[in-house]
Amino acid sequence: MAAARLSAEIQSNHIEDACLQALSSSSIYASPAPSGADYRYVVRTPKHCPFPQDPNTQIQEYLPSGANLKAYALQHWSSSSSSSSSSSSSSSSPSSPASSSSSSSSPATASTDAQQTPPPTPQCCRQLGLSLGRWLRAFHDSSSELPNREGALRRVVASNGGMQSLKHTISFQCLLDRVAQFPDVLTEAVKEMAAAEVRDESQLRVIHGNFWTAKTETSRSFSMRSYSSPNAAPTIPPAAAEIPLLVVDWEMAQLGVPNLDLGQMLAEMYELWLYKRARAGLGLMEGLVEGYGTVTEAFAWRTTLQLGAHLVGFGTSAPGLGPPEQVREVARTGRDVVCRAWRKDRA
C-alpha cells in the first residue's frame, strides 16, 4: 500500500513538473488595464526551477502573502463582508447570472474596519474573470493548435489515466450517489455520455483537470481597496499595480474535454452567490464567459451541464457551506441546470 502511494505521488510530481516546465514561460495572459484604472491582471503558472539533484523535488515560485481566489472572495467579497449588501440581496434568487449581476449598479458601502476590504467594483470582478477566461481559452487551444510545443506535454499527460478516471468519478459518479439524498437529479444517461467522451483520445485536449477558485492564487499584499473606495490609500504604487493570478496544482492535468475546466470554475464562482450572496461571483462568471470567447452551441450546453453536475456532486458536499436547507436549494439549482442542459431547454 505504501509503495502504491509513493508511486502515485511520483507520478503526480512528474505530471505537474512537465506542465510547469511547458507552461511557466509561455502560458501567460496580461490583461489591458480597465478604463480609468491603474492596474491589470497577469494570469500565468508559477515559475518553475529545475532541481536535477532530485527529480522528485520541485522548486516553484512562491507568492508572498498569497491567498487563493476562493479564500480571498469569501473573506472580502461575501455579503457578510459589507454593511449593506446582505439585506438587499439575500432574499432574491437570480433567474440567470447575467441578469443578476447587471442589476447591481454600485458596490456596497465599505466597512470601516481597517482589516476588511470593501466589495469590489463590478468592473474589477468582470476584468478578473475576463482575464482568467482568456488565459484558459489560450491554454486549451494551445494543446491542439501548437503540436510542436505541446506535443511532449500531451504525451506525458496522456499517461495520467488515473486522474482522468478520478475526474469522471468526482463529476458524475458522485452526482449519481447523491440521487438518494436529492431525488430526481439526473439519470445514468448523463454519466454514460461523459464516459463516452474520453474514448476517442484524438478529440481530447490537455486540461488542468481541477480548475476552480482554490487553484488560482493572488496576493494579499495588493488590496483592491484603492479601486473600490476613493478614500482609501493604495497599498502599492498604482503605476506598478500588476495583480498576479497564478494557476497552481497541476497534478490532475489530463486529456479531457475543455468543458470540465470551464464548467467547474463557473460552478465555483456561482457558489459565491448561491451560498454567500456575493455579487462578485456573478461578475466573475460574466467575465469568465466573455473572456473564453465564442463557442459552439453544443460546447455551451456541455459546459452548462458540467456546471450543474459540479453544483450537485461537489457543491453540496464540502463542510461549512451553509445550513441544510440552503444546501438542498443549491442541489435543486444544480439539478435544474443539469436537466435543462441535457434537454437543451432555454426556458
Disulfide bonds with the S-S distance in Angstrom:
none
